[in-house]
Amino acid sequence: MFIQTKDGSYTLINKDLNVYYHSIHGALQESLHVFIHSGIEYYLSKYKDVSQLDIFEMGFGSGLNCLLSYSYMENKTIPLRYVSIEKNPLISFDTSTFIHSISKYIKYEPILNQMHTAAWNESIRLNPLFELHKINNDIIIYQPEQLFDIIFFDAFAPSVQAELWNLEMMKKMYDCLKLNGILLTYCAQGQFKRNLKAAGFTIESIPGPPGKREMTRAHKL
């Protein structure tokens, strides 16, 4: 069932964990702020000689972060490989209803549909420069097969999935980043940030999306 958030865009609720997939203060605004503007846009402005961008996403969910990445990169000439892992994919997802809640992106309905219908554990090209590879696996046991420039760490909150925010996981995230790579997340929990530092990250606390005072950008320097 879709739930409308404060910016008009929809989110979903995970009934097993009783937690929303996106912020109720604005699903679209959260994803744009945390992952696109503070992630891709920041990285490409800081490292202008990038010849290819490799992104790893923890939690495919509704596909919103992937869709916004596709939209942002559409008029750029940099190839993007987008790898997203999801342990429990949505059984059915009404892409039409979801995309119509973010009217600016309605033209991407066929793309969002392709993202959701694409086979798991296989690569698909959504355009000549955008490659999507969805992985149906548990991040705890999965071993990344390449290094990434950016990690979208969009797991459910530490209060409901503590095992995904611990030191061991942050070491895994650190190891799969390239030098100068960054990890983005909405989370600014103290213990989580201590785990990031212990794993080797340099932490940057930056303004959060609507409803959150801070978010975290972590660097592998």
Secondary structure, DSSP 8 states (H G I E B T S, - for coil): --EE-TTS-EE-EETTTTEESS-TT-HHHHHIIIIIIIIIIHHHHH-TT-S-EEEEEE--TTSHHHHHHHHHHTT--S-EEEEEE-SS--S---HHHHHHTSGGGGGGHHHHHHHHHS-TTSEEEEETTEEEEEE-S-TTT---SS-EEEEEE----TTT-GGGSSHHHHHHHHHTEEEEEEEEES---HHHHHHHHHHT-EEEEEE-STT-SEEEEEE--
